[in-house]
């Protein structure tokens, strides 16, 4: 609660009432426009959207974004869609600035989330991981699988959907390689892989496993090897381990996850608090 928006160390009271997605976008545009094109640029932009805010008013979007979705009747889902639309517009505006500045042809845009969505009102949010199981902070696929895309004229095989395994740890050596660094000069104990060939050419990912978590205090853990994942213990006592359809679905052209037929006993055939469970990742 309270006002806490700063530009470096200065509190920006004059921005009170602004929408942070637009504020951050404008700042990023200024950085790109002022940048000396003779030098490389690494720009990390971490939007607040589409995260929940204060409990009193967790989801907010200007009406101009929400009005783009007259077909969505549920208020919370409509607000969430407006937040996504503002985020989408931010990406488009920054791409245009990169083109106008002459930097686009030598730029790689990486867009990614940090976890699965808080669905069904969790964290006062209304995201959707359907048809995946679970939500943010659980170890089911709905909690650990993230969305993302890489866009660049430098991609050798653009316009395709990748189903290869990539982990957040892989971004460091990958971006370091993209920037011209010699990955072999990095510390040998890094957990990440250089996956640029996977992203650019469609080569098979060098990653074959992901350790999602080991928490000895809460006694929860998950490890994925290939298409299979073992889960031990329960997050939130299993209260968010279900499948949650969104309040309303809009038809979009996007990557589709095929999970196959859901077993009739899917909700009861596995009790990770008692014995390890196995989950198969489908694409």
HUNOR-V862243 format. One record per residue. N is the residue number from 1. RES is the residue in one small letter. PHI is phi in degrees with one decimal (none if undefined). PSI is psi in radians with two decimals (none if undefined). OMEGA is omega in whole degrees, -180 to 180 (none if undefined). Layout:
# HUNOR-V862243
n: [N & N]
res: [RES & RES]
phi: [PHI & PHI]
psi: [PSI & PSI]
omega: [OMEGA & OMEGA]
This chain:
# HUNOR-V862243
n: [1 & 2 & 3 & 4 & 5 & 6 & 7 & 8 & 9 & 10 & 11 & 12 & 13 & 14 & 15 & 16 & 17 & 18 & 19 & 20 & 21 & 22 & 23 & 24 & 25 & 26 & 27 & 28 & 29 & 30 & 31 & 32 & 33 & 34 & 35 & 36 & 37 & 38 & 39 & 40 & 41 & 42 & 43 & 44 & 45 & 46 & 47 & 48 & 49 & 50 & 51 & 52 & 53 & 54 & 55 & 56 & 57 & 58 & 59 & 60 & 61 & 62 & 63 & 64 & 65 & 66 & 67 & 68 & 69 & 70 & 71 & 72 & 73 & 74 & 75 & 76 & 77 & 78 & 79 & 80 & 81 & 82 & 83 & 84 & 85 & 86 & 87 & 88 & 89 & 90 & 91 & 92 & 93 & 94 & 95 & 96 & 97 & 98 & 99 & 100 & 101 & 102 & 103 & 104 & 105 & 106 & 107 & 108 & 109 & 110 & 111 & 112 & 113 & 114 & 115 & 116 & 117 & 118 & 119 & 120 & 121 & 122 & 123 & 124 & 125 & 126 & 127 & 128 & 129 & 130 & 131 & 132 & 133 & 134 & 135 & 136 & 137 & 138 & 139 & 140 & 141 & 142 & 143 & 144 & 145 & 146 & 147 & 148 & 149 & 150 & 151 & 152 & 153 & 154 & 155 & 156 & 157 & 158 & 159 & 160 & 161 & 162 & 163 & 164 & 165 & 166 & 167 & 168 & 169 & 170 & 171 & 172 & 173 & 174 & 175 & 176 & 177 & 178 & 179 & 180 & 181 & 182 & 183 & 184 & 185 & 186 & 187 & 188 & 189 & 190 & 191 & 192 & 193 & 194 & 195 & 196 & 197 & 198 & 199 & 200 & 201 & 202 & 203 & 204 & 205 & 206 & 207 & 208 & 209 & 210 & 211 & 212 & 213 & 214 & 215 & 216 & 217 & 218 & 219 & 220 & 221 & 222 & 223 & 224 & 225 & 226 & 227 & 228 & 229 & 230 & 231 & 232 & 233 & 234 & 235 & 236 & 237 & 238 & 239 & 240 & 241 & 242 & 243 & 244 & 245 & 246 & 247 & 248 & 249 & 250 & 251 & 252 & 253 & 254 & 255 & 256 & 257 & 258 & 259 & 260 & 261 & 262 & 263 & 264 & 265 & 266 & 267 & 268 & 269 & 270 & 271 & 272 & 273 & 274 & 275 & 276 & 277 & 278 & 279 & 280 & 281 & 282 & 283]
res: [x & x & x & x & x & x & x & x & x & x & x & x & x & x & x & x & x & x & x & x & x & x & x & x & x & x & x & x & x & x & x & x & x & x & x & x & x & x & x & x & x & x & x & x & x & x & x & x & x & x & x & x & x & x & x & x & x & x & x & x & x & x & x & x & x & x & x & x & x & x & x & x & x & x & x & x & x & x & x & x & x & x & x & x & x & x & x & x & x & x & x & x & x & x & x & x & x & x & x & x & x & x & x & x & x & x & x & x & x & x & x & x & x & x & x & x & x & x & x & x & x & x & x & x & x & x & x & x & x & x & x & x & x & x & x & x & x & x & x & x & x & x & x & x & x & x & x & x & x & x & x & x & x & x & x & x & x & x & x & x & x & x & x & x & x & x & x & x & x & x & x & x & x & x & x & x & x & x & x & x & x & x & x & x & x & x & x & x & x & x & x & x & x & x & x & x & x & x & x & x & x & x & x & x & x & x & x & x & x & x & x & x & x & x & x & x & x & x & x & x & x & x & x & x & x & x & x & x & x & x & x & x & x & x & x & x & x & x & x & x & x & x & x & x & x & x & x & x & x & x & x & x & x & x & x & x & x & x & x & x & x & x & x & x & x & x & x & x & x & x & x & x & x & x & x & x & x & x & x & x & x & x & x]
phi: [none & 99.3 & -105.0 & -147.6 & -126.0 & -126.7 & -109.7 & 59.2 & -101.3 & -94.4 & -73.2 & -96.9 & -60.5 & -68.0 & -90.8 & -56.6 & 97.3 & -82.5 & -99.2 & -61.9 & -58.8 & -73.7 & -62.6 & -65.5 & -64.5 & -60.4 & -63.1 & -64.3 & -61.0 & -63.5 & -62.4 & -65.2 & -64.3 & -87.4 & -70.5 & -74.8 & -67.1 & -78.4 & -113.5 & -70.1 & -134.2 & -112.9 & -118.1 & -105.6 & -116.5 & -107.6 & -71.0 & -75.0 & -64.7 & -108.6 & -74.9 & -70.2 & -104.4 & -62.4 & -56.3 & -69.6 & -155.2 & -68.2 & -117.1 & -138.5 & -154.4 & -58.3 & -59.0 & -62.9 & -86.4 & -67.1 & -67.6 & -74.6 & -126.8 & -65.0 & -79.6 & -89.5 & -88.9 & -66.5 & -61.6 & -66.0 & -67.6 & -67.0 & -64.6 & -59.7 & -61.4 & -63.3 & -64.0 & -64.9 & -64.0 & -65.0 & -65.5 & -62.4 & -65.1 & -60.0 & -61.4 & -64.3 & -64.9 & -68.8 & -63.8 & -64.4 & -63.8 & -62.3 & -67.3 & -62.9 & -85.1 & 81.5 & -100.1 & -60.2 & -65.8 & -121.1 & -120.3 & -120.0 & -100.4 & -114.4 & -119.1 & -153.2 & -100.4 & -106.2 & -171.7 & -68.7 & -78.4 & -80.2 & -93.4 & 58.2 & 92.2 & -61.9 & 58.0 & 58.1 & -118.9 & -139.2 & -75.4 & -148.7 & -112.6 & -55.3 & -96.1 & -75.4 & -88.5 & 86.9 & -134.5 & -46.5 & 81.9 & -95.1 & -101.8 & -73.4 & -58.7 & -64.7 & -95.0 & -108.7 & -84.6 & -114.2 & -86.7 & 179.1 & -151.5 & -122.6 & -128.5 & -173.2 & -64.9 & -84.2 & -69.4 & -76.9 & -129.8 & -80.9 & 68.3 & -137.8 & -101.4 & -97.7 & -111.6 & -77.5 & -80.9 & -137.9 & -117.7 & -56.9 & -63.7 & -76.9 & -66.1 & -59.0 & -65.8 & -67.9 & -66.1 & -60.5 & -66.2 & -58.4 & -77.2 & 103.8 & -79.5 & -91.7 & -60.5 & -65.8 & -84.9 & -75.6 & -54.6 & -76.2 & -97.2 & -68.3 & -85.4 & -92.9 & -119.2 & -79.2 & -109.3 & -62.5 & -63.4 & -66.4 & -73.5 & -85.8 & -107.7 & 86.3 & -67.4 & -64.5 & -65.4 & -71.1 & -86.4 & -121.0 & -150.2 & -138.1 & -87.9 & -76.2 & -172.3 & -137.2 & -120.5 & -70.7 & -80.1 & -83.3 & 58.7 & -128.2 & -159.9 & -154.3 & -136.4 & -106.7 & -129.7 & 63.6 & -93.4 & -115.6 & -134.3 & -104.8 & -123.6 & -129.2 & 85.1 & -125.1 & -89.4 & 54.1 & 55.1 & 78.7 & -71.7 & -122.4 & -96.9 & -93.2 & -112.3 & -121.7 & -70.7 & -68.4 & -59.6 & -158.9 & -110.7 & -101.8 & -74.5 & -137.5 & -92.3 & -154.2 & -66.7 & -119.0 & -99.5 & -101.7 & -102.1 & 75.6 & -71.6 & -79.6 & -58.2 & -61.5 & -103.7 & -58.3 & -82.0 & -124.8 & -79.7 & -146.5 & -125.4 & -62.9 & -73.5 & -103.1 & -141.6 & -59.3 & -113.1 & -114.9 & -124.6 & -99.2 & -86.1 & -113.6 & -134.2]
psi: [2.73 & -3.14 & 2.10 & 1.30 & 2.12 & 2.60 & 1.79 & -2.00 & -0.03 & 2.23 & 2.20 & 1.26 & -0.51 & -0.24 & 0.01 & 2.25 & -0.14 & 2.84 & 2.13 & -0.56 & -0.73 & -0.65 & -0.84 & -0.64 & -0.79 & -0.74 & -0.74 & -0.68 & -0.72 & -0.71 & -0.76 & -0.78 & -0.61 & -0.14 & 2.42 & 1.94 & -0.15 & -0.24 & 2.66 & 2.80 & 2.19 & 2.03 & 2.02 & 2.01 & 1.94 & 1.68 & 2.63 & -0.58 & 2.44 & 0.74 & 2.67 & 2.63 & -2.49 & 2.52 & -0.49 & -0.45 & 1.25 & -0.61 & 2.22 & 2.45 & 2.43 & 2.61 & -0.55 & -0.45 & -0.70 & -0.55 & -0.21 & -0.12 & 1.06 & -0.36 & -0.25 & 2.05 & -0.62 & 2.17 & -0.79 & -0.75 & -0.62 & -0.71 & -0.75 & -0.75 & -0.67 & -0.70 & -0.72 & -0.68 & -0.69 & -0.68 & -0.73 & -0.73 & -0.61 & -0.80 & -0.74 & -0.74 & -0.72 & -0.62 & -0.70 & -0.74 & -0.69 & -0.69 & -0.78 & -0.54 & -0.12 & 0.23 & -0.21 & -0.75 & -0.26 & 0.56 & 2.53 & 2.11 & 2.11 & 2.12 & 2.20 & 2.68 & 2.98 & -0.13 & 3.06 & 2.92 & 2.57 & 1.64 & 2.91 & 0.51 & -0.04 & 2.35 & 0.46 & 0.56 & 2.94 & 0.83 & -3.07 & 2.31 & 0.10 & 2.34 & 0.31 & 2.73 & 2.48 & 3.09 & -3.14 & 2.42 & -0.12 & 2.96 & 0.10 & 2.94 & -0.59 & -0.35 & -0.51 & -0.28 & 2.25 & 2.72 & 2.74 & 2.85 & 2.74 & 2.21 & 2.25 & 2.53 & -0.23 & -0.15 & 2.31 & -0.57 & 1.39 & 3.05 & 0.68 & 2.85 & 2.18 & 2.33 & 0.29 & 2.72 & 2.18 & 2.40 & 2.74 & -0.54 & -0.36 & -0.27 & -0.65 & -1.04 & -0.51 & -0.87 & -0.65 & -0.72 & -0.78 & -0.66 & -0.02 & 0.08 & 2.72 & 1.90 & -0.52 & -0.29 & -0.14 & 2.80 & 2.48 & -0.23 & 0.32 & 2.55 & -0.21 & 2.80 & 2.65 & 1.91 & 0.41 & -0.71 & -0.57 & -0.76 & -0.72 & -0.74 & -0.26 & 0.30 & 2.74 & 2.36 & 2.42 & -0.21 & 2.28 & -0.12 & 2.72 & 2.16 & 1.87 & -0.70 & 2.58 & 1.94 & 1.73 & -0.32 & -0.90 & -0.17 & 0.89 & 2.54 & 2.71 & 2.39 & 2.22 & 2.30 & 2.05 & -2.23 & 0.03 & 2.56 & 2.39 & 2.33 & 2.32 & 2.32 & 2.95 & 2.40 & 2.41 & 0.61 & 0.47 & 0.13 & -0.26 & 0.60 & 0.26 & -2.94 & 2.16 & 1.89 & 2.50 & 2.77 & -0.60 & 2.41 & 2.32 & 2.53 & 2.18 & 2.76 & 1.89 & 3.02 & 2.50 & 2.36 & 2.13 & 2.06 & -0.08 & -3.04 & 2.33 & 2.12 & 2.54 & -0.51 & 0.41 & -0.55 & -0.22 & -0.19 & 0.01 & 2.17 & 1.53 & -0.29 & -0.35 & -0.81 & 2.70 & 2.54 & 2.64 & 2.33 & 2.34 & 2.30 & 2.15 & 2.57 & none]
omega: [180 & -178 & -179 & 176 & -173 & 169 & -167 & -178 & -176 & 176 & -174 & -179 & -177 & 179 & -180 & -177 & 178 & 178 & -169 & 178 & 179 & 180 & -179 & 179 & 179 & 179 & 179 & 178 & 179 & 179 & -180 & -178 & -177 & -172 & 175 & -174 & 177 & -179 & 177 & -180 & 169 & -178 & 178 & -178 & -179 & 180 & 171 & 178 & 6 & -178 & 175 & 177 & 180 & -179 & -179 & 180 & -168 & -178 & -179 & 174 & 176 & -177 & -178 & 176 & -179 & -178 & 178 & -176 & -179 & -178 & 179 & -175 & -179 & -174 & -177 & 180 & 179 & 178 & 178 & 178 & 177 & 178 & 178 & -179 & 177 & 178 & 178 & 179 & 177 & 179 & 179 & -180 & 180 & 177 & 178 & 179 & 178 & 178 & -179 & -177 & -179 & -177 & -170 & -174 & 178 & -177 & 173 & -180 & 178 & 180 & -178 & 173 & -176 & 179 & 175 & -174 & 171 & -173 & 171 & 177 & 176 & -175 & -178 & -177 & -176 & 174 & 179 & 173 & -177 & 10 & -179 & -178 & 174 & -178 & 174 & 176 & 171 & -177 & 172 & -176 & 178 & -180 & -173 & -179 & -178 & 175 & 175 & 173 & 174 & -177 & 180 & 171 & -178 & 177 & -179 & 179 & -178 & 174 & 180 & 178 & 179 & 175 & -180 & -179 & 178 & -179 & -178 & 179 & -176 & -177 & -178 & -180 & 180 & 180 & 177 & 178 & -179 & -177 & 177 & -179 & 177 & -175 & -179 & 179 & 178 & 178 & -175 & -177 & 176 & 177 & -173 & 176 & 171 & -176 & -178 & 179 & 177 & -178 & -173 & -173 & -176 & 178 & 180 & -179 & 176 & -179 & 179 & 180 & 177 & 171 & -176 & -178 & 164 & -179 & -177 & 180 & 178 & 179 & 175 & -180 & 176 & 179 & 175 & 174 & -175 & -180 & -175 & -178 & 175 & -178 & 178 & 179 & -177 & 171 & 178 & 179 & 178 & -176 & -179 & -178 & -175 & 176 & -172 & 177 & 177 & -179 & 177 & -177 & 175 & 179 & 179 & 173 & -175 & 174 & -176 & 176 & 179 & -177 & -177 & -180 & 178 & 178 & -178 & -178 & -175 & -177 & -175 & -175 & -176 & 178 & -173 & 177 & -179 & -179 & 179 & 176 & 176 & 179 & 179 & 179 & -180 & 177 & none]
